[in-house]
Amino acid sequence: MRGRIRKITAFFLLVLILAPLSYMFLLQSRQQRIRQRMKFKLEQSLLQDIVIPSAELQWFKPGKEIVVDNQLFDIKSIRYSEDGNAYISGLFDKEESILIYEMKKDWNEQNRNSSRQVIQLFKMVQSLPETDQQYSAAYSIARSHEMIPGAPLLPSGFTSITTPPPQG
């Protein structure tokens, strides 16, 4: 019974760990398909010409893609002039721009939620019932170092100042 629970727990944790990785892999493969499609379009369709000051170029992928007004622009050719401008011909890549926006949005959400998830995990682990002598001994040792009965095992991160500030 105990071995079965451990296998189920290990499987659950493995799925939990691999889910974000598989999601990122799917996004990367989708991005590669979009890039291949845009490369084909660069060869076959009418290109757009834009002029940007060289100092204001924002490279997304040096030599291949730039960012213009928060949209990706795939470069077919680029020519720098003596007046400081870059003459670029290529195509706006709306699909990849949307994909990159989604990836950044997901990344920001994951960063915001990751600390909350870790805290919830520790709270969940603390609330597990004592079932094994080995674990209950470790739990009682950890509890014996508490200052206040019933206080959480995790430190609060804030320390109290017990002395008043200097007068003067």
Sequence and secondary structure as in RCSB ss.txt:
>XXXX:A:sequence
MRGRIRKITAFFLLVLILAPLSYMFLLQSRQQRIRQRMKFKLEQSLLQDIVIPSAELQWFKPGKEIVVDNQLFDI
KSIRYSEDGNAYISGLFDKEESILIYEMKKDWNEQNRNSSRQVIQLFKMVQSLPETDQQYSAAYSIARSHEMIPG
APLLPSGFTSITTPPPQG
>XXXX:A:secstr
 HHHHHHHHHHHHHHHHHHHHHHHHHHHHHHHHHHHHHHHHHHHS  EEEEEEGGG  EEETTTEEEETTEEEEE
EEEEE TTSEEEEEEEEEHHHHHHHHHHHHHHHHHHHHHHHHHHHHHHHHHTS    HHHHHHHHHHHHT SSTT
  SS  S     S     
